[in-house]
Amino acid sequence: MSAFLKLASVGFLLISSLGCGEPGRLQVEIQIPLIEQDATDRAWRNVTLDSLHYLPGDDSMMLYLPGSVLKGPGKNVYVGDYGDMSVKAFDSLGRHITTYGQGMGSAPGEVQQMGNLGTIKDSVVFVYDSMNRRLTYFRPDGSLLTIDEPEYRFKRMVVTNSGRKYWLIPSDYRYREFFVTSSKADTLTFGRLLDENLHVRNKYLIPGDLRTYGEDVLFVPDLYPALIRYNSDGEVKYARRTIGAVGFEPPEEMVEQNGMRWPGPPLNYSMFVNEDQVVVLVRDNKDPRVKMIADYYDAESGNYNESVKLPDGLFLLLTDERAYEYRDTVVVVHRLLHR
């Protein structure tokens, strides 16, 4: 059985064998024109990492399962702890400031299963509870602000400073759009699927990372070398092919014991926005000594700027001056030293 999916306004066409036949390499093709980068090869910037401290920086509290790091005001950061379903804020020295979330559970302020989390202006923190299907907002002091039950089950949600929300929807058989944007009473869906096989779940075919840039949204698909910017009307501001696309091969399918098939390791792991700069973390298929590469782009135009090779490790956040690396029950904070 094959699923033929055409994403009209986003412009993806993915063809993937599901359910029967031999596993193979996913065939991925983007139908809308992608503007090539002026550069054909990466421009390397020499950077070394100098370990500064750990999060947490003292013994007064601990992290159980840190899984994400978000920028906060100044040099503060928020760490999503999936061990106790909370978000913990730390200052630039690693000292604990505030905890958002009142433990694991279904009561107001509690989180059963932490999914997407993020921040809004004035340091409001939101957490999506995928088990209870609700958004919980916390004030800067950690107290409960409000609870919202969104209409859409989503993979990621980001919020602009004006309050506009962008949703990346899993797009199973109930939904025919990949993106929704809303602001008060204004709701718009875009990325409509023209899908002949609505019973085929496709939420694993077009995952990706979503970030705001002003009132616009940036999207990088996990399985294809592209960086796309949309405005609040769902219009494509630019669609750029990312650097390193020459020789790109889609990942091979992975088959589990029960016969379920999944896309293999992603090409793009995550994306960060630092002011007018976009950082895309990608895996290196050519150099076995380098596990990850950070590619830097201009957020306004999507133009490629430079790249940095990262040592073996799982990096949860890269800023202009810091790199945050996951290690078991701590997050190592590195300083980026330019050589």
C-alpha positions in Angstrom: 0.0 0.0 0.0 1.4 3.4 -0.9 0.3 6.8 0.4 0.4 9.7 -2.1 0.4 12.9 -0.2 0.4 16.3 -1.8 0.7 19.4 0.4 -0.8 22.1 -1.6 0.2 25.4 0.0 3.3 24.0 1.6 4.1 21.9 -1.4 5.4 18.6 -0.2 4.9 15.3 -1.9 6.1 12.3 0.0 5.8 8.7 -1.2 6.4 6.0 1.3 5.7 2.3 1.4 3.7 1.4 4.5 2.5 -1.9 5.8 3.8 -4.4 3.3 6.7 -5.1 1.0 10.4 -4.7 1.8 11.7 -1.7 3.7 13.5 0.8 1.6 14.6 4.3 1.4 11.9 6.9 1.8 11.3 8.9 -1.4 10.9 12.6 -0.6 10.3 15.4 -3.1 9.3 19.0 -2.6 7.0 20.3 -5.3 7.2 24.0 -4.8 10.3 25.8 -6.1 13.1 25.8 -3.6 15.6 28.7 -3.9 19.2 27.3 -3.9 21.8 28.8 -1.6 24.5 30.9 -3.2 27.1 28.8 -1.5 27.6 25.2 -2.6 29.9 24.1 0.3 29.8 24.8 4.0 31.9 27.7 5.3 33.4 26.4 8.6 33.8 28.5 11.6 36.3 27.2 14.1 34.7 26.9 17.6 35.7 25.1 20.7 33.6 24.4 23.7 34.6 25.4 27.2 32.5 23.8 29.9 31.3 26.4 32.4 29.0 24.6 34.8 26.1 22.2 35.2 22.4 22.6 35.5 21.5 22.5 38.3 24.4 24.4 39.7 24.0 23.3 43.3 22.7 20.4 45.4 19.4 22.2 46.5 17.5 20.4 43.7 18.0 18.0 40.8 16.9 17.2 37.3 15.4 13.8 36.7 15.2 13.6 32.9 16.0 16.9 31.2 14.7 16.9 27.6 14.6 20.4 26.3 16.1 23.8 27.0 14.5 27.2 26.1 16.0 30.7 26.3 14.6 32.9 29.0 15.1 36.6 29.8 18.7 37.7 29.8 20.9 34.6 30.1 18.3 32.7 32.1 17.1 29.3 30.6 14.1 27.0 31.1 14.7 23.3 31.3 11.9 20.8 30.6 12.2 18.0 33.1 10.3 15.0 31.8 11.1 13.0 35.0 8.8 15.0 37.2 6.8 16.8 34.4 8.0 20.3 35.4 9.9 23.2 33.9 12.7 24.6 35.9 14.3 28.1 35.4 18.0 28.7 36.0 20.1 31.9 36.0 23.3 32.4 34.1 25.3 30.8 36.9 23.2 27.7 37.0 21.3 28.6 40.1 17.7 27.5 40.4 15.1 30.3 40.2 11.6 28.9 39.8 9.8 25.7 39.1 6.7 25.6 36.9 4.3 22.8 37.4 3.0 21.1 40.6 3.9 17.5 39.9 2.6 14.7 37.9 -1.2 14.3 37.7 -4.4 15.7 36.4 -5.2 18.4 38.9 -4.9 22.1 37.8 -1.2 22.9 37.6 -0.2 19.3 37.3 1.0 17.6 34.1 0.4 14.0 33.2 2.6 13.8 30.1 4.6 16.8 29.1 4.8 17.4 25.4 5.4 20.8 23.8 6.5 23.6 26.0 7.5 27.2 25.4 7.6 30.8 26.6 5.7 34.0 25.7 6.7 37.6 26.5 6.8 38.6 30.1 8.2 35.2 30.9 4.9 33.3 30.8 5.6 29.6 30.4 3.2 27.2 28.8 3.2 23.4 28.9 1.1 21.1 26.7 -0.1 18.0 28.5 -0.6 15.4 25.7 -2.3 12.9 28.1 -4.9 15.4 29.4 -4.9 17.4 26.1 -4.6 20.8 27.7 -2.4 23.8 27.7 -1.3 25.1 31.1 0.1 28.6 31.5 2.3 29.6 34.4 3.1 33.1 35.7 6.8 34.2 36.0 6.7 33.3 39.7 5.6 29.7 38.9 2.0 30.1 39.9 -0.8 28.8 37.7 -2.1 31.4 35.3 -4.8 29.7 33.2 -5.7 26.4 31.5 -6.8 26.0 27.9 -8.1 23.0 26.0 -7.1 23.4 22.4 -9.3 22.1 19.6 -6.3 20.5 17.8 -4.1 17.7 18.8 -0.7 19.0 17.8 3.0 18.1 17.6 4.3 21.5 18.2 2.9 24.9 19.1 4.7 28.3 19.2 3.4 31.7 20.2 4.5 35.1 19.0 4.9 38.1 21.4 1.5 39.4 20.2 -0.2 36.2 21.2 -0.6 34.6 17.7 -0.3 30.8 17.9 1.0 28.5 15.2 0.2 24.8 15.5 2.0 21.9 13.7 -0.7 19.2 13.5 0.1 15.5 13.3 -2.2 15.2 10.3 -3.8 11.8 11.0 -7.0 10.8 9.3 -9.1 13.4 11.1 -7.2 16.5 9.9 -6.3 17.6 6.4 -4.0 20.5 7.2 -0.5 20.6 8.6 -0.6 24.2 10.0 -3.0 26.3 11.9 -2.5 29.9 13.0 -4.9 31.7 15.3 -5.1 35.1 17.1 -8.2 35.7 19.2 -11.1 35.0 16.8 -9.0 34.8 13.7 -8.2 31.2 12.8 -6.5 30.1 9.5 -5.5 26.7 8.3 -2.8 26.2 5.7 -0.9 23.4 4.2 -4.0 21.5 3.1 -3.5 17.9 2.1 -5.0 16.5 -1.1 -4.9 12.9 0.1 -6.6 10.0 -1.6 -5.9 7.6 1.3 -7.3 9.4 4.4 -7.1 6.2 6.4 -3.3 6.2 6.1 -1.8 7.9 9.1 0.9 10.3 7.9 2.0 12.1 11.0 5.3 10.4 10.8 5.9 11.4 7.2 6.2 15.1 7.6 7.4 15.9 11.1 9.6 19.0 11.7 10.5 21.9 14.0 8.6 25.1 14.3 9.9 28.5 15.6 8.6 32.1 15.6 10.4 35.0 13.9 8.5 38.2 14.6 4.9 37.4 13.7 6.0 34.8 11.1 6.9 31.2 11.6 9.9 29.2 10.5 9.6 25.5 9.6 12.3 22.8 8.9 11.1 19.3 8.0 12.9 16.5 9.7 13.4 14.5 6.5 14.2 17.1 3.8 16.9 19.8 3.5 14.6 22.9 3.4 14.0 26.0 5.5 10.6 27.6 5.0 9.2 30.9 6.3 5.4 31.6 6.4 3.6 34.8 7.4 0.4 34.9 9.4 -1.7 34.6 6.2 -0.1 31.2 5.6 1.9 32.6 2.6 5.4 31.3 1.9 7.8 34.2 2.4 10.7 32.0 1.3 11.5 28.4 0.7 15.2 27.8 0.7 17.2 24.6 0.2 19.5 24.2 3.1 23.3 23.8 2.7 24.6 20.3 2.2 21.7 19.2 0.1 24.1 17.9 -2.6 24.1 14.2 -2.4 21.2 14.2 0.0 19.5 10.8 0.5 16.3 10.4 2.5 16.6 8.1 5.5 15.8 4.4 5.3 12.7 3.0 6.9 13.1 1.3 10.3 11.0 -1.8 11.0 10.0 -2.8 14.4 9.2 -6.4 15.6 5.5 -5.9 15.2 6.0 -4.9 11.5 5.4 -1.2 12.1 7.5 1.1 9.9 8.9 4.4 10.8 11.1 6.9 9.1 14.7 6.5 10.0 16.9 9.0 11.8 16.1 12.6 10.8 18.3 14.8 8.7 17.4 18.0 10.7 17.2 17.4 14.5 16.1 20.8 15.7 16.1 24.5 15.0 16.8 27.6 17.2 16.3 31.3 16.5 18.7 33.8 18.0 17.6 37.4 17.1 18.0 37.5 13.3 19.9 34.2 13.1 18.5 30.7 12.5 20.5 27.6 13.7 19.6 24.2 12.3 21.2 21.1 13.8 21.8 18.4 11.3 23.5 15.1 11.3 26.7 14.6 9.3 26.5 11.7 6.8 30.0 12.2 5.5 32.4 12.5 8.4 32.1 9.7 11.0 34.1 11.8 13.5 31.5 14.5 13.6 28.1 13.6 14.8 26.3 17.0 14.5 26.7 20.2 12.5 25.2 23.6 13.4 24.3 25.5 10.2 23.6 29.2 10.6 21.2 31.2 8.3 19.9 34.7 8.1 16.3 34.5 9.4 15.0 37.4 7.2 16.1 35.9 3.9 17.0 32.3 4.6 20.6 32.9 3.3 23.2 30.5 4.5 26.1 32.0 6.5 28.4 29.5 8.1 28.6 26.2 9.9 30.1 24.7 13.1 31.2 21.1 13.8 30.0 19.9 17.2 31.5 17.0 19.2 29.7 13.9 20.0 26.7 14.7 22.3 23.1 15.7 22.4 22.7 19.5 22.3 19.4 20.9 23.5 20.1 24.5 22.7 22.6 26.7 20.9 22.7 30.5 21.5 25.3 33.0 20.3 27.5 32.4 23.3 26.3 29.1 24.9 25.7 25.4 24.1 23.5 23.3 26.3 24.3 19.6 26.3 22.2 16.8 27.8 24.1 14.3 30.0 21.9 11.9 32.0 20.5 14.0 34.9 22.3 17.2 34.2 22.7 19.8 31.5 26.2 20.9 30.7 26.6 24.6 29.9 29.4 25.3 27.5 30.9 28.6 26.3 31.5 28.9 22.6 35.0 30.0 22.0 35.8 31.4 18.5 39.3 30.6 17.2 
